[in-house]
Amino acid sequence: MNLAKDFPILKRKFNGKRLVYLDSAATSQKPRQVISALKEFYEKYNANVHRGVYNLSEEATQRYEGARTKIASFIGARAEEIVFTKNCTEALNLLAYSLGKELRGRDEILISQMEHHSNFVPWQQIALERGAKLKFVEITKEGKLNLASLKKQLSKKTKVVALTHVSNVLGTINPIKEIAEIVHKNSGAVLVIDGAQALGHMAVDIKKLGADFYAFSGHKMLGPLGIGCLYGKRELFQKMKPFLYGGKMIKEVSFVGTTFAEPPYKFEAGTQPIAEVVALGAAVDYLNEKGMGKIEESDRKLVSYALKELGKIPEIEIYGPKTAEERGAVIAFNIKGVHSHDVATILDSEGVAMRGGHHCCMPLMSVLKIPGAARASFHIYNTKEDVDAFIRGIRKVREVFK
């Protein structure tokens, strides 16, 4: 599947070489259709939504709410179950703040050792604030979630379990459906899933997964920056307190009190990133057109080929599951004796854009006993030739540091 032609930025060259973009786990590139949707909104439909009775505002509202319906359908949810945030991090903070209001001293929060800081720090801080206990699900030597550890630590004290769907370092695809059954059978906890690395790479049916909440970012699924989403079961949203207060999220305000709007609007204070919502709808259209099954297959082939070629190079340690079937479109690794930042710098000289560092997973790095790792991450626009350029760059790193 060669779709690079749809992504204008991939025409750029660096150091005289074509851009090979392998940092999609940080942010994906945007197809022309998404860029056009942003431009079209500002040129034809720019107005605030829900508030105006004039035609332009009504047209903007139709496109905004139409995008909500598209995004909800993409994961098998209803429109009223989708709250717009500015990114996945804000969605997780919303949950930590609102669910945290109900926590007491004996309550427990359970997260894993592989979590991104976005699904680690908010729960850590709310536990400290509320006097609750933060506990950690261990990972296996293969970089998989230890389900025995999960079962062992669950109890009636557990109020929140927050886990990633796909690790942004290990690439591990966690068995969310099985985890949901374990959590709901062995505790009264709500299950929060960080889907930032999953959505846009694999088909997600939120009802079949069984998660209570599912957070994701638009910019990692070919959409624009500045827009994220939080799926939540309506009955849970109705019980929760708002994260932000202000305009639009109210039903009635008086000098003595305020009543709030129904979800999802109760959690959408102020003017939202309307154009970005519309453009995220265009990204969903693009993903649906290409087919999530084909995208999964493309990821799997690229990762399988990259793992095979990396395995031929001496002194490379790869982290996470060994096969492409067990991981997302992410490969983190180290070359013995070479800092990950040096790896990234040398590959940049070859036109290959990839990441080095701790990837916002410092607790995981301490478990792996490394300061950081180099990381290549793929998406729909990458090809076998991109992997070949990446491998050539790795061989150059070894030559420089031999």
Secondary structure, 3 states (H helix, E strand, C coil): CCCHHHCHHHHCEECCEECEECECCCCCCCCHHHHHHHHHHHHHHCCCCCCCCCHHHHHHHHHHHHHHHHHHHHCCCCHHHEEEECCHHHHHHHHHHHHHCCCCCCCEEEEECCCCHHHCHHHHHHHHHHCCEEEEECECCCCCECHHHHHHHCCCCEEEEEEECECCCCCEECCHHHHHHHHHHHCCCEEEEECCCCECCECCCHHHHCCCEEEEEHHHCCCCCCCEEEEECHHHHHHCCCCCCCCCCEEEECCCCEEECCCCHHHCCCCCCHHHHHHHHHHHHHHHHHCHHHHHHHHHHHHHHHHHHHCCCCCEEEECCCCHHHECCEEEEEECCCCHHHHHHHHHHCCEECEEECCCCHHHHHHHCCCCEEEEECCCCCCHHHHHHHHHHHHHHHHHCC
